[in-house]
């Protein structure tokens, strides 16, 4: 369990959210990928600011203007399997994303739930479920639908993960670990 907005975790590995946001954006092959991320875990570990790359164009080839996003981490939880030999780690994180574009603001709430299994010293596999929620805006159709579903998730996306350690010829002191 982690307390949001508190001190930086005492773990030896701290997620590099700026690096991860850009890497995930590139992996999804977005038309306008995340280009720059501002994240200061010492000042506010619960907020990321994203700037998107090249400006998208409309069907008539007119530029739509710059886009940026603000991500607010609302809660997170992590657990290890009680069986020390199981090599299982589970975590979840709920966030609100606000994408700001010219004359348009999009708000979305998501929850990411992941279970990791350590297969060997250099391999981890996982299952990730992304739950998508409607937002409680009383002035929109989505807000009315949010009330009808009583705040429950309306879509789920499941992903299988396979990760292998990149082996480096450098010494352990020279390696940089990102999570």
Buried (B, 14 or more C-beta within 10 A) or exposed (E): EBEEEEEEBEEEEBBBBBBBBBEEBEEEEEEBBBEEBEBEBEEEBBBBBBEBBEEBEEEEEEEBEBBBBBBBBEEBEBEEEEEEEEBBBBBBBBBBBBBEBEEEEEBBBBBBBBBBBBEEEEEBBBBBBBBEBBBBEEEEEBBEEBEEEEEEBEEEEEEEEEEEEEEEEEEEEEEEEEE
